[in-house]
Amino acid sequence: MSVIPSIDTGVCEQQTKRFNEEVAQLQGVHVLTISADLPFAQKRWCAAAGVENLTMLSDHRDFSFAESFGVGMKELRLLARSVFVLDCNGVITYKEYVKEGTEHPDYEKALHAVKQTVDA
């Protein structure tokens, strides 16, 4: 799960494109990109960017993902940048909470965790 504040920002766009490209090369892996953006904005962005290898999900309506995973920035009604890798049983095998929203996650560590989880 790739969690982003807003798809219409530079780092979020780059993060989403990077995971879209990486997942195309991996068997048995599915990426969910989650933000508080409205679904129509996510769909518009994906169509314009040619992003097809991941699923966009919106936490706009009830902010339940934000609360469950501890990534909500309530005052801004945005999600904090983070990455979660889950195995096929839904167990979290890797998590990263990016300290500063303008920074990228550690792609290499996240992808390594994905590959270890798939190979396990």
C-alpha positions as a printed NumPy array, in Angstrom:
array([[  0.   ,   0.   ,   0.   ],
       [  1.381,   3.321,  -1.097],
       [ -0.168,   6.113,   0.945],
       [  0.039,   9.673,  -0.362],
       [ -1.283,  13.081,   0.732],
       [ -2.614,  14.165,  -2.691],
       [ -2.13 ,  12.817,  -6.197],
       [ -1.9  ,  16.334,  -7.597],
       [  1.464,  17.067,  -5.963],
       [  4.916,  16.364,  -7.339],
       [  6.242,  13.822,  -4.837],
       [  2.909,  11.961,  -4.724],
       [  2.84 ,  11.805,  -8.496],
       [  6.414,  10.484,  -8.626],
       [  5.738,   7.927,  -5.901],
       [  2.646,   6.639,  -7.681],
       [  4.398,   6.417, -11.041],
       [  7.393,   4.64 ,  -9.502],
       [  5.276,   1.948,  -7.843],
       [  3.173,   1.626, -11.018],
       [  6.34 ,   0.9  , -13.028],
       [  7.842,  -1.442, -10.437],
       [  4.716,  -3.556,  -9.963],
       [  4.521,  -4.188, -13.715],
       [  7.722,  -6.224, -13.354],
       [  6.583,  -8.331, -10.385],
       [  4.387, -11.423, -10.463],
       [  1.734, -11.791,  -7.777],
       [  2.025,  -8.234,  -6.49 ],
       [ -0.737,  -5.65 ,  -6.397],
       [ -0.296,  -2.041,  -5.308],
       [ -3.043,  -0.011,  -3.688],
       [ -2.433,   3.727,  -3.703],
       [ -4.517,   5.43 ,  -1.057],
       [ -5.201,   9.135,  -0.589],
       [ -7.987,  11.394,   0.621],
       [ -8.471,  12.708,  -2.918],
       [-11.915,  12.333,  -4.426],
       [-12.273,   9.223,  -6.604],
       [-12.977,  11.246,  -9.755],
       [ -9.715,  13.186,  -9.255],
       [ -7.797,   9.926,  -8.852],
       [ -9.39 ,   8.492, -11.994],
       [ -8.663,  11.664, -13.976],
       [ -5.025,  11.653, -12.886],
       [ -4.517,   7.946, -13.684],
       [ -6.006,   8.393, -17.153],
       [ -3.803,  11.417, -17.883],
       [ -0.655,   9.733, -16.507],
       [ -1.277,   6.325, -18.108],
       [ -1.162,   4.576, -14.744],
       [ -2.746,   1.139, -15.113],
       [ -0.838,  -1.286, -12.867],
       [ -2.253,  -0.262,  -9.504],
       [ -5.561,   0.496,  -7.842],
       [ -6.37 ,   3.933,  -6.478],
       [ -8.519,   4.087,  -3.349],
       [-10.044,   7.142,  -1.712],
       [-10.292,   7.626,   2.048],
       [-12.109,  10.907,   1.52 ],
       [-15.528,   9.903,   2.778],
       [-14.946,   8.531,   6.272],
       [-11.167,   8.75 ,   6.848],
       [-11.303,   5.217,   8.289],
       [ -8.062,   4.038,   6.673],
       [ -6.282,   7.088,   8.099],
       [ -7.535,   6.289,  11.573],
       [ -6.874,   2.537,  11.357],
       [ -3.292,   2.925,  10.12 ],
       [ -2.392,   6.067,  12.057],
       [ -1.699,   8.164,   8.955],
       [ -4.353,  10.868,   9.232],
       [ -3.454,  14.532,   9.277],
       [ -6.854,  15.592,  10.582],
       [ -6.278,  19.347,  10.468],
       [ -5.464,  19.1  ,   6.739],
       [ -7.757,  16.132,   6.016],
       [ -4.87 ,  14.421,   4.231],
       [ -3.031,  11.149,   4.669],
       [  0.622,  11.142,   5.701],
       [  3.063,   9.647,   3.208],
       [  3.719,   6.024,   4.114],
       [  4.21 ,   2.548,   2.686],
       [  2.894,  -0.778,   3.972],
       [  3.73 ,  -4.214,   2.574],
       [  1.297,  -6.997,   3.393],
       [  1.64 , -10.697,   2.756],
       [ -1.092, -12.826,   1.19 ],
       [ -2.697, -13.247,   4.644],
       [ -2.941,  -9.49 ,   5.217],
       [ -0.094,  -9.414,   7.744],
       [  2.044,  -6.262,   7.575],
       [  5.638,  -7.309,   6.819],
       [  7.032,  -3.797,   6.276],
       [  5.968,  -0.284,   7.16 ],
       [  7.476,   3.142,   6.657],
       [  6.07 ,   6.417,   7.907],
       [  7.87 ,   9.159,   5.983],
       [  8.783,  11.915,   8.463],
       [  8.423,  14.825,   6.064],
       [  5.64 ,  14.903,   3.473],
       [  7.915,  16.453,   0.86 ],
       [ 10.337,  13.507,   1.055],
       [ 10.094,  10.24 ,  -0.843],
       [  9.723,   6.877,   0.839],
       [ 12.675,   4.498,   0.7  ],
       [ 11.69 ,   2.756,  -2.526],
       [ 14.529,   0.242,  -2.383],
       [ 13.639,  -0.962,   1.126],
       [  9.95 ,  -1.183,   0.26 ],
       [ 10.605,  -3.123,  -2.943],
       [ 13.029,  -5.422,  -1.146],
       [ 10.312,  -6.139,   1.433],
       [  7.832,  -6.847,  -1.381],
       [ 10.224,  -9.29 ,  -3.049],
       [ 10.936, -11.062,   0.262],
       [  7.225, -11.358,   0.961],
       [  6.505, -12.772,  -2.51 ],
       [  9.374, -15.258,  -2.27 ],
       [  8.352, -16.446,   1.219]])
